[in-house]
Structures are given as C-alpha cells and as structure tokens.
Amino acid sequence: MPWTKLADASELAPGTLMEVDRDGLQYALCNVGGEVRALAGVCPHQGGPLGEGALNDGVITCPWHMWEFDSRSGECVFNRALTIPVYPVRVEGGEVLVDIA
C-alpha cells in the first residue's frame, strides 16, 4: 500500500479536526479519542469543506449546511445510503500516514 504523509501527529490532538489539501484534493483528518481517522474532505451536498467543520463524538458536521458524517464509516447520519470515502490511517514516527491511492 502506498502511504502518504498528510500531517504531523502533533497537529492533531484528541478531539480535533483539520483540513489537508494534497495534490488539489481535500481530506478531513480527525482524532477521536486517540484514533486518527481520514475521510474525503468535501461534503457531497454542495462541496463544503468538512475539515473546517465540527467534530463531536466522532461525527463531523459540515460548516456550510450542517450535514453530518460518521468519521469511522463515512456514512451520512440522516441517510446511511450516502457515504463519503474513508481511508486507512497509521501513525508512525510522529507522522499521520494515509493510504489515499
């Protein structure tokens, strides 16, 4: 698997959410109770930046229209049939590595 560094682990304290732009694509990284998760960073509703939203109990809320997504599965909270991509993550040597291929 090709792993890509998207952040330093020190940038992502528990309970935080951040946006990362890599090669013109947006990703949302979050830390839920010490578990780092990575998702596509664009809301499917109208393209809102999920990484600029809010993180509460593992749910990411889009800042534009309040659509909510489970950070573990990528499922939309009010319509489980609608999902956004989630990516495998590992933290090594202080780096957040994500399989975005």
N, C-alpha and C positions, 0 to 999 in steps of 0.2 A: 504494500500500500504506500502511495506517496503521501507523506505527511508534510504539511506546510505550517510554518510558524505564523500565527495570526496576532499574537500578543505576548507580553511578558506576564507571567503568573502574578507578579506583584501589582499589576494594573487591575486585577480582577478579584477584589476582596469578596468574601461571602456576602450575598445579598445584593451584589451589584450587577449591572447590565451595561454593555458597551457596544458601540458600533465599530466595525472594522471594514475598511474598503481595501480590497485586494484585486488588482488587475481589472478594475472597473466594476467589480461585483461587491455587493454589500452583504455582510454577515452580522448576526447578532450573537454575541458571546455573553453568557451569564454564569454566575456562580451561585448554585443553590445548595446551601448547607455544606460547602466544601467540594461539591461535584460541579465541575466546569462542563457546560453544555454549549453547543454551537448549532445555530439554525440559519436558514436563509434570512437575510436582513430586510426584505421588502414585503410589506403586507400585500396579500393578493387582492384586497378590496380596492384600494386606489393608490397603491405604491408608497404608503407611509413607511418611514424609517423605523423598523422595530427596535433597533439598537438604541434609539433615542427615547423609547417608551419607558414604561414602568415594569418592575419585577415584583410580584407579590406571591409568595407561596408557590414558586415555580411556574407561575403564569405570567407571560409577557403581554402587556397591553400596548397596542399601537397608539402613539400620541395623536394621531390625526382623527380617528373616528371610534376609538376605544374597542376595536376588535381584539379579542383575547385568544392567546395560543398557549397550549401546554408546552413548556420548554423541553420536556422529555420526549414527547411523541410528535410534536409539531401540529397536533390537532387543534382546530378552532373549537373553543369552548362551547359555543352555541350551535355548531354544525360539525360534528365529528367526521363527516364525509369530506370536509375541506381541510387539507393539510398543507403545511409548508415543509420543505426538506429539512431534515436534521442530519448532522454529520458526526462521525466518530471523533472523539477527542481523547488526547492523552496529554499529561503534563509531565515534562521531563526537563531536568536541568534548569528549572525556573522559566521554561517556555511553554506556552499553550500551543500544542500542535494539533492540527485538524486535517482530516482526510477529506479534502474538498474536490478530489478528482472524480 
